[in-house]
């Protein structure tokens, strides 16, 4: 079920990255069909993303209605990692929210990887892809950074975000508490704009 050393992810038919495996990891199944694909969501995958996200985010609250809305909102950029036989194994949602001041702010609304596929670098792959999408849209959206909120106790997610250059900031409003009682930390990362000519 886990990718073999040297198997390639594909993005819109192009080579994206080689997923390395620890040589001591004996859970690899060399007969895994390839490739995994990183691509935009297909409309038929909304229900699968909503099911996976609801299951993954359940400890932090009822995300079913939020995911339903986000997945059907114009302008929300949804990317998935899928396997030709296993189907959807991860996703990310990037959205543009309007502040009370009228300014716009890009948010990583959600990122999730099926527990059976964790530890393979898929979370970082999805996060890097989302940062790239935000950079491409930075001039058009009028944004300079990407923000997210994460539960203070979610150490693995916080580590992923910190390694990708996100840092905690003071929230602009009182942070919400998750159903676990954890405070939501607001994190941000500055984007380097990509000029339209280089897109």
Secondary structure, DSSP 8 states (H G I E B T S, - for coil): -B--TT-EEEETTEEEEE----TT-TTB-TT--S--EEEE--GGGHHHHHHHHHHHHGGG---HHHHHHHHTSTT-EEEEEEETTTEEEEEEEEEEEE-TTS-EEEEEEEEEE-GGGTTSSHHHHHHHHHHHHHHHHHHHHT-SEEEEEEETT-HHHHHHHHHTT-EEE--SS---B-TTS-BEEEEEEE-----GGG-
